[in-house]
């Protein structure tokens, strides 16, 4: 099973991608950002593993708990940002990201 990826003209301010299972939405102009795509695919797969409804309930409760703090501090965002940073670093080094793409089911 793979997500349905779409581009949109509007997402909340500062948001370039959003996973609304079974969709992944990208703000127009950011759909080619492979690090962002990996971040969103991480969320998509995480929600699939947990169960979509439990994942979104946990995400929403934690979002309220971490309100006003940087997104990276949200416990369900932390590993997705780590994956995004890993991809950025590998690309900057000229290294292959094939293994990461395969882990996320992107190939």
WOQUIHU-V582337 format. One record per residue. N is the residue number from 1. RES is the residue in three letters. NEAR is the number of other ideal C-beta (glycine too) atoms within 12 Angstrom. Layout:
# WOQUIHU-V582337
n->N res->RES near->NEAR
n->N res->RES near->NEAR
This chain:
# WOQUIHU-V582337
n->1 res->UNK near->12
n->2 res->UNK near->16
n->3 res->UNK near->29
n->4 res->UNK near->16
n->5 res->UNK near->24
n->6 res->UNK near->20
n->7 res->UNK near->23
n->8 res->UNK near->21
n->9 res->UNK near->12
n->10 res->UNK near->13
n->11 res->UNK near->24
n->12 res->UNK near->13
n->13 res->UNK near->7
n->14 res->UNK near->11
n->15 res->UNK near->20
n->16 res->UNK near->27
n->17 res->UNK near->40
n->18 res->UNK near->30
n->19 res->UNK near->35
n->20 res->UNK near->24
n->21 res->UNK near->28
n->22 res->UNK near->18
n->23 res->UNK near->21
n->24 res->UNK near->36
n->25 res->UNK near->30
n->26 res->UNK near->31
n->27 res->UNK near->24
n->28 res->UNK near->16
n->29 res->UNK near->14
n->30 res->UNK near->25
n->31 res->UNK near->21
n->32 res->UNK near->15
n->33 res->UNK near->21
n->34 res->UNK near->27
n->35 res->UNK near->31
n->36 res->UNK near->33
n->37 res->UNK near->34
n->38 res->UNK near->38
n->39 res->UNK near->39
n->40 res->UNK near->41
n->41 res->UNK near->34
n->42 res->UNK near->37
n->43 res->UNK near->39
n->44 res->UNK near->35
n->45 res->UNK near->29
n->46 res->UNK near->30
n->47 res->UNK near->29
n->48 res->UNK near->23
n->49 res->UNK near->17
n->50 res->UNK near->18
n->51 res->UNK near->13
n->52 res->UNK near->23
n->53 res->UNK near->13
n->54 res->UNK near->17
n->55 res->UNK near->25
n->56 res->UNK near->22
n->57 res->UNK near->16
n->58 res->UNK near->22
n->59 res->UNK near->28
n->60 res->UNK near->16
n->61 res->UNK near->16
n->62 res->UNK near->20
n->63 res->UNK near->20
n->64 res->UNK near->13
n->65 res->UNK near->15
n->66 res->UNK near->20
n->67 res->UNK near->13
n->68 res->UNK near->10
n->69 res->UNK near->15
n->70 res->UNK near->12
n->71 res->UNK near->26
n->72 res->UNK near->17
n->73 res->UNK near->16
n->74 res->UNK near->24
n->75 res->UNK near->21
n->76 res->UNK near->31
n->77 res->UNK near->29
n->78 res->UNK near->22
n->79 res->UNK near->21
n->80 res->UNK near->34
n->81 res->UNK near->26
n->82 res->UNK near->20
n->83 res->UNK near->33
n->84 res->UNK near->32
n->85 res->UNK near->21
n->86 res->UNK near->26
n->87 res->UNK near->33
n->88 res->UNK near->21
n->89 res->UNK near->17
n->90 res->UNK near->21
n->91 res->UNK near->20
n->92 res->UNK near->12
n->93 res->UNK near->11
n->94 res->UNK near->8
n->95 res->UNK near->14
n->96 res->UNK near->13
n->97 res->UNK near->26
n->98 res->UNK near->15
n->99 res->UNK near->16
n->100 res->UNK near->29
n->101 res->UNK near->22
n->102 res->UNK near->14
n->103 res->UNK near->17
n->104 res->UNK near->32
n->105 res->UNK near->20
n->106 res->UNK near->26
n->107 res->UNK near->16
